[in-house]
Amino acid sequence: MITHTEGESNTSEARRAWAALHPDAPTRELLARDADAFLHQSLSSPCVSTIAKAEGIWIEDTAGRRYMDFHGNSVHHIGYGHPRVVAAIKDQLETLSFSPRRFTNEVSVELAETLGALAPGDLGKVLFTTGGSDANEVALRIARAATGRFKTVSFWDAFHGAGFGASSVGGEATFRSHIAGPLLPGAEHVAPFNCYRCAYGHAGPESCALACAKMVEFVLEREGDVAAVIAEPMRAVPVVPPPGFWKAVRAACNRHGALLIMDEIPTGLGKTGRMFAFEHDEVIPDIVTLGKALGGGILPIAAVLARRDLDVCGDYAIGHYTHEKNPVTARAALETLAVIRDEGLVERSAELGTHALDHLRETVGHHSLVGDIRGRGLMFGVEIVENRETRAPGRAAAERIYYRCLEAGLSFKISAGCVLTLSPPLTIAKGDLDRALSIVADAIGTKAA
Ligand SMILES: Cc1ncc(COP(=O)(O)O)c(C=O)c1O
């Protein structure tokens, strides 16, 4: 959707300019009804455009304008409306459409078994929720029960969901404003990894020697009673963890009796070129959460995968959600996993991602506005700066580039105010990817230079 430019105000000049370019009455009318009907909130409502169709990598608005969707809220790994998933859902609706609590069903059990087998290590115990926020809160409850502790360590600027528990471990200002009131006690935060030198493997005297991982251990040690570290294996900004970061944090968790929870809600299921993003870093967490693309870009389903010995909450409720064993969402997820496997999408993501990074480095890598090009698999980004030396964020330029891309038919999101965050479906044709990369390069390279 073309509504996501984080850090941008709803009344920015560029956004108004975009709206003025498309003054068709049906679009304006639907936007007005939306603004009237929905509660307003940052980064969401009011909207800046409308959507009438979503198919493959494309979204189409009510006036027939088409955009390649390089955002898709990270749900569209297999593209929108994949025919196999649509057919599986229809079939499931005819067979068994709901499963009340305490009744199990074949398809939900099969999905739990499949996910348990897919995950490395001993992550074989599963629970489903409707959304990612709930999955993270289930993970936090398990960590509390297993350790007898309640504190957590997580990153500033991270997003783990909108629930009170999830937003307590999240670090985004928009969920932590004065209107939120007191959040969970014991939710400690540290600065996220963001080290330019480490990320590129610089060693020697200029290296900060993984100061970011040492800070995690410092807090674990000082607090002494932390239940879990919860984080995304790769930050969605996107920022790739420096080599050795997760191994150091894993070891620190082990030393201090804290569990490691990895939130793979946007990164999991192949987005980064591995089935789980943490596989790049050769660690295995104690609990993993999945969501978003698990429902095939159609239905909402998320999952918690925990080590078998963390099945310690049998006498308590940790999230028996109404749709915990919904056979229709489970069937969508099972078929999605089959599509990812049958179409070789994890390998495809790795290959196309490498191609995209190389292509961008070649075409805009030396541009004065480009501070960095980074990512893993099909989750990559171009950081726009005012000055390559200081790397001061180029917010205004990023916004100009964003609207140029939209006009040329490419939708994506700006993260951290200045990072063009490009996250296409793993099913994208190479030709479409190249076209999108050219749109980005042209938008950066014309008037912006
Ligand atoms: C890293 C991460 N965790 C959790 C969530 C929350 O997922 P949901 O919106 O399904 O609750 C998101 C959603 O954007 C996310 O990006």
The ligand as a MOL file (V3000), in Angstrom:
LIG
                    3D

  0  0  0     0  0            999 V3000
M  V30 BEGIN CTAB
M  V30 COUNTS 16 16 0 0 0
M  V30 BEGIN ATOM
M  V30 1 C 8.9540 -7.5700 13.6350 0
M  V30 2 C 7.4680 -7.5710 13.8260 0
M  V30 3 N 6.9490 -8.1980 14.8900 0
M  V30 4 C 5.6340 -8.2190 15.1200 0
M  V30 5 C 4.7480 -7.5900 14.2820 0
M  V30 6 C 3.2810 -7.5830 14.6070 0
M  V30 7 O 2.5430 -8.3960 13.7830 0
M  V30 8 P 0.9500 -8.2190 13.7110 0
M  V30 9 O 0.6940 -6.8940 13.0480 0
M  V30 10 O 0.4830 -9.3890 12.9120 0
M  V30 11 O 0.4490 -8.2360 15.1130 0
M  V30 12 C 5.2420 -6.9300 13.1510 0
M  V30 13 C 4.3090 -6.2300 12.2430 0
M  V30 14 O 4.6550 -5.3880 11.4600 0
M  V30 15 C 6.6400 -6.9070 12.9170 0
M  V30 16 O 7.1530 -6.2770 11.8540 0
M  V30 END ATOM
M  V30 BEGIN BOND
M  V30 1 1 1 2
M  V30 2 1 2 3
M  V30 3 2 2 15
M  V30 4 2 3 4
M  V30 5 1 4 5
M  V30 6 1 5 6
M  V30 7 2 5 12
M  V30 8 1 6 7
M  V30 9 1 7 8
M  V30 10 2 8 9
M  V30 11 1 8 10
M  V30 12 1 8 11
M  V30 13 1 12 13
M  V30 14 1 12 15
M  V30 15 2 13 14
M  V30 16 1 15 16
M  V30 END BOND
M  V30 END CTAB
M  END
